[in-house]
Amino acid sequence: MFIAMNRFHIAPGRESDFIEVWRLRDSRLAGVPGFQSFHLLQGPSSEQATLFVSHSTWDNAAAFEAWTRSESFRAAHANAGQQRDLYLGPPQFEGFDVVL
């Protein structure tokens, strides 16, 4: 199994706006070969930012990488730049192979 995560630092007071963007988003993940599950996690808040993490599980890294090169991926991310005022910098990707 492979876990793909993106960390987002969101402007204080904009948390519900960020959640709503994800709630309304057509992720296009349903039916993607190797996709297992997705969760949006809300972490700690400070005066500077609130941490969110997108967390998806895949059969393996190859399935995730194939999705990132697909038309489905491009379509799901087509409007990602429209809410730039929510983000305090770009997302930070982290990928993990599950070993236990």
TAFEN-V327244 format. One record per backbone hydrogen bond with DSSP energy under -0.5 kcal/mol. NH is the residue of the N-H (numbers start at 1). CO is the residue of the C=O. If there is no record, write none. Layout:
# TAFEN-V327244
NH;CO
NH;CO
This chain:
# TAFEN-V327244
2;58
3;96
4;56
5;94
6;54
7;92
8;52
10;8
10;50
11;86
14;11
18;14
19;15
20;16
21;17
22;18
23;19
24;20
25;21
27;25
32;29
35;32
36;57
37;57
39;55
41;39
41;53
43;41
43;51
46;49
50;10
51;44
52;8
53;41
54;6
55;39
56;4
57;37
58;2
59;34
64;60
65;61
66;62
67;63
68;64
69;65
69;66
70;67
73;67
74;70
75;71
76;72
77;73
78;75
80;77
82;79
83;80
84;81
86;83
87;83
87;84
88;9
89;87
92;7
93;91
94;5
96;3
98;1
